[in-house]
Amino acid sequence: MTNYSIGDVLIRLKNAAMVSKKVIEVPKFKYAISVLEVLTKKGFIEGYDIMGREISVKMKYSDRGLSAIQDIKLFSRPGRRWYVKAEEMRPVRSGTGIQIVSTPQGVMTTADAKKQNVGGELICEIW
């Protein structure tokens, strides 16, 4: 069994958006499902289906063919973790993007974490 990271999943999403792929496969693990759930709720992907050991992710595009995901910036990595407090969380790209954070209450956007007044590990920024 190969050990995958959330960074691998996010880079697959970014690469798929760059080449306008409709559907991609990513490895299945709980953390990936949590992040994909946030991306679905915020409208960055159409949705996902769990199929055995893989997750089939449906990418989202506008009528003009532009991807909902323009770019993804990774923050936490296995060798370097980024932690933020609730009061340090700021909007991304004047509110057009989101940051995803892993908190004791689960994976959520920084806007939701700030409302609940919880900090956590900053995973990525998506716009």
C-alpha positions as CSV (number, residue, x, y, z in Angstrom):
1,M,0.0,0.0,0.0
2,T,1.3,3.4,-1.0
3,N,1.0,6.2,1.5
4,Y,-0.7,9.3,-0.1
5,S,-0.8,12.8,1.2
6,I,-3.5,15.5,0.8
7,G,-0.9,17.4,-1.2
8,D,-0.9,14.7,-3.8
9,V,-4.7,14.9,-4.1
10,L,-4.7,18.7,-4.4
11,I,-2.0,18.7,-7.0
12,R,-4.0,16.2,-9.1
13,L,-7.0,18.6,-8.9
14,K,-4.8,21.5,-9.9
15,N,-3.3,19.6,-12.9
16,A,-6.7,18.4,-14.0
17,A,-8.0,22.0,-14.0
18,M,-5.0,23.1,-16.1
19,V,-5.8,20.6,-18.8
20,S,-9.6,20.8,-18.5
21,K,-10.2,17.2,-17.5
22,K,-13.8,16.4,-16.7
23,V,-13.2,13.5,-14.2
24,I,-10.1,12.4,-12.3
25,E,-9.3,9.6,-9.9
26,V,-7.7,10.2,-6.5
27,P,-6.8,7.8,-3.8
28,K,-9.4,7.2,-1.1
29,F,-8.6,8.1,2.5
30,K,-10.7,10.0,5.2
31,Y,-8.7,13.2,5.0
32,A,-9.2,13.5,1.2
33,I,-12.9,12.9,1.6
34,S,-13.2,15.7,4.2
35,V,-11.3,18.1,1.9
36,L,-13.4,17.1,-1.2
37,E,-16.6,17.7,0.9
38,V,-15.5,21.3,1.6
39,L,-14.6,21.8,-2.1
40,T,-18.0,20.5,-3.1
41,K,-19.9,22.8,-0.6
42,K,-17.9,25.8,-1.8
43,G,-18.5,25.1,-5.5
44,F,-14.9,24.3,-6.6
45,I,-15.9,20.8,-7.8
46,E,-19.2,19.3,-9.0
47,G,-18.9,16.4,-6.6
48,Y,-17.3,13.0,-6.1
49,D,-18.1,9.3,-6.0
50,I,-16.3,6.7,-3.9
51,M,-15.5,3.6,-5.9
52,G,-13.5,1.0,-4.0
53,R,-10.1,2.3,-3.2
54,E,-10.5,5.4,-5.5
55,I,-12.5,8.5,-5.5
56,S,-13.9,9.8,-8.8
57,V,-13.9,13.6,-8.7
58,K,-16.1,15.6,-11.2
59,M,-14.4,18.8,-12.0
60,K,-16.4,22.1,-12.4
61,Y,-16.2,24.4,-15.4
62,S,-18.0,27.6,-16.4
63,D,-20.0,27.9,-19.7
64,R,-16.8,29.4,-21.3
65,G,-14.7,26.4,-20.2
66,L,-12.9,28.1,-17.3
67,S,-12.2,25.9,-14.3
68,A,-13.6,26.8,-10.9
69,I,-10.1,26.0,-9.6
70,Q,-7.7,28.6,-11.0
71,D,-4.8,27.8,-8.6
72,I,-4.0,25.9,-5.4
73,K,-1.3,26.9,-3.0
74,L,-0.2,24.3,-0.5
75,F,0.9,25.3,3.0
76,S,1.4,22.4,5.3
77,R,3.7,19.6,4.3
78,P,4.9,16.5,6.2
79,G,8.2,18.3,7.0
80,R,6.7,21.7,7.7
81,R,3.3,22.3,9.4
82,W,1.6,25.7,9.3
83,Y,-0.7,26.5,12.2
84,V,-3.0,29.5,12.4
85,K,-5.1,31.0,15.2
86,A,-8.7,32.1,14.6
87,E,-7.7,35.8,14.8
88,E,-4.9,35.4,12.2
89,M,-7.3,34.1,9.5
90,R,-7.8,36.5,6.6
91,P,-9.9,36.4,3.4
92,V,-8.3,35.0,0.2
93,R,-8.2,37.0,-3.0
94,S,-10.8,39.6,-1.7
95,G,-13.2,36.8,-0.8
96,T,-13.1,34.9,-4.2
97,G,-11.0,32.1,-2.8
98,I,-10.9,29.9,0.3
99,Q,-8.3,28.5,2.8
100,I,-8.9,25.0,4.1
101,V,-7.9,24.3,7.7
102,S,-7.8,21.1,9.8
103,T,-9.3,21.9,13.2
104,P,-10.2,19.8,16.3
105,Q,-13.8,20.1,15.0
106,G,-12.9,18.7,11.5
107,V,-11.8,20.0,8.1
108,M,-13.4,23.4,7.2
109,T,-12.7,26.7,5.6
110,T,-11.0,29.4,7.6
111,A,-14.2,31.5,7.5
112,D,-16.1,28.7,9.3
113,A,-13.2,28.2,11.7
114,K,-13.2,31.9,12.5
115,K,-16.9,31.8,13.2
116,Q,-16.4,28.9,15.6
117,N,-13.3,30.6,17.1
118,V,-11.0,27.7,16.5
119,G,-7.5,27.5,15.0
120,G,-5.8,24.6,13.3
121,E,-3.4,23.4,10.6
122,L,-3.5,25.4,7.4
123,I,-3.7,23.0,4.6
124,C,-4.1,25.0,1.4
125,E,-5.5,28.1,-0.4
126,I,-7.7,27.7,-3.4
127,W,-9.0,30.4,-5.8
